[in-house]
Amino acid sequence: MEEINIQNSVVQKIHLKFLNEQNNKLFVKRDDLIHPYVSGNKWRKLSYNIALCKESAFHGIVTYGGAYSNHVIACAAACQLNNLKSIGYIRGDELTSSSNKVLRKCEELGMELIFMKRPEFDAMKKVDKTVQVHHETFLSIPEGGANLNGILGCMELLAETENDYDIIALAQGTSTTSLGVLLSAPKKSTLFVIPVLKGYQSILEMERLCENTSYFESWKEKKCQVRVLPDYHFGGYGKTTNELEMFIEDFKQTTGIPLDNVYTGKAMYGLLKSIKEENIRDKRILFIHTGGIQENY
């Protein structure tokens, strides 16, 4: 069985002129290097779920996502690598496995795709328990890997770094990664979260995700460390602008680090603009690259 090697996730220092002028040191946690398909925070959110399936002798995993879901393709690949079956419930009954390269790759990786009308999908996308499919037992993982096991996996991320940063920054989708990072961060760190959904209620969603876990008291103590940068969604989830595309290209040319226009590009743009405009100085800053570079698929 092929291993998913998380040791490839290095911390890389990057150099930008204005950061040097403000005496800031910026590091990027390259979780995008973990695996071509199971990259970034996707493997972290899946790792404990995969372990539970294997320990409990479940037949596989069912999960939920849209037509371009990084989580769904990561789940398909992780299940194949661990000899588990996978079923993906996909939002949009007009879609097929030939609709785009992500869905095609999911099917190639052995995932059974079930296309659903949106109201039916929305009613199911948060199912977090074992379910019976084809008379076999599967673990159902909510959309985006948003469950306790996902939080636990993300809590391990900072242990692979020096974990002494003044600022930690990342893109926010389901809040699973940001919550895991917050719970494992030292008191000195401020967590900058950049939501990629327009109007996303970051603090409320983090609290909702945590409220039925044993970490709720820790959340109440540490939520004061969260700072939300809400204005860098560029129109909403999956939307982009010429300005954002130019920034992503320029950043890659300057640093060699690829970003995507759904998550990491928006987050890095928001982080750097905030540092510059607010004249933030003398800080050690960690940006967590959460993967999702679909040109790799």
VENNORCOR-V39472 format. One record per pair of residues at least 24 apart in sequence whose ideal C-beta (glycine too) atoms are under 6 Angstrom apart, sorted by sequence separation. I is the first residue (numbers start at 1). J is the second residue. If there is no record, write none. Layout:
i:I j:J
i:I j:J
This chain:
i:9 j:33
i:60 j:84
i:93 j:117
i:165 j:189
i:238 j:262
i:8 j:33
i:9 j:34
i:60 j:85
i:61 j:86
i:62 j:87
i:64 j:89
i:66 j:91
i:86 j:111
i:87 j:112
i:88 j:113
i:89 j:114
i:90 j:115
i:151 j:176
i:155 j:180
i:167 j:192
i:171 j:196
i:264 j:289
i:8 j:34
i:59 j:85
i:60 j:86
i:150 j:176
i:154 j:180
i:158 j:184
i:202 j:228
i:89 j:116
i:91 j:118
i:179 j:206
i:263 j:290
i:6 j:34
i:42 j:70
i:50 j:78
i:67 j:95
i:146 j:174
i:151 j:179
i:155 j:183
i:42 j:71
i:73 j:102
i:80 j:109
i:144 j:173
i:151 j:180
i:155 j:184
i:263 j:292
i:76 j:106
i:80 j:110
i:91 j:121
i:144 j:174
i:146 j:176
i:175 j:205
i:179 j:209
i:4 j:35
i:53 j:84
i:145 j:176
i:175 j:206
i:179 j:210
i:42 j:74
i:46 j:78
i:50 j:82
i:73 j:105
i:77 j:109
i:183 j:215
i:234 j:266
i:260 j:292
i:67 j:100
i:73 j:106
i:76 j:109
i:260 j:293
i:4 j:38
i:68 j:102
i:72 j:106
i:175 j:209
i:191 j:225
i:232 j:266
i:76 j:111
i:183 j:218
i:190 j:225
i:191 j:226
i:192 j:227
i:193 j:228
i:194 j:229
i:198 j:233
i:258 j:293
i:37 j:73
i:38 j:74
i:37 j:74
i:190 j:227
i:192 j:229
i:196 j:233
i:232 j:269
i:194 j:232
i:198 j:236
i:232 j:270
i:4 j:43
i:38 j:77
i:37 j:77
i:38 j:78
i:182 j:222
i:197 j:237
i:196 j:237
i:229 j:270
i:229 j:274
i:64 j:125
i:148 j:213
i:196 j:263
i:196 j:266
i:71 j:144
i:194 j:267
i:71 j:145
i:62 j:138
i:194 j:270
i:59 j:136
i:59 j:137
i:60 j:138
i:61 j:139
i:62 j:140
i:63 j:141
i:65 j:143
i:2 j:81
i:58 j:137
i:59 j:138
i:64 j:143
i:61 j:141
i:58 j:139
i:53 j:139
i:49 j:141
i:171 j:263
i:171 j:264
i:171 j:267
i:45 j:145
i:49 j:149
i:48 j:149
i:169 j:271
i:48 j:152
i:45 j:150
i:48 j:153
i:47 j:153
i:45 j:153
i:44 j:153
i:44 j:154
i:167 j:283
i:166 j:283
i:166 j:284
i:167 j:285
i:168 j:286
i:169 j:287
i:170 j:288
i:165 j:284
i:171 j:290
i:165 j:286
i:45 j:176
i:41 j:177
i:11 j:161
i:105 j:297
i:101 j:297
i:70 j:292
i:14 j:255
i:41 j:290
i:40 j:290
i:40 j:291
i:39 j:291
i:40 j:292
i:32 j:289
i:18 j:276
i:23 j:281
i:31 j:289
i:22 j:281
i:23 j:282
i:24 j:283
i:25 j:284
i:26 j:285
i:27 j:286
i:28 j:287
i:29 j:288
i:30 j:289
i:32 j:291
i:31 j:291
i:36 j:296
i:28 j:289
i:32 j:293
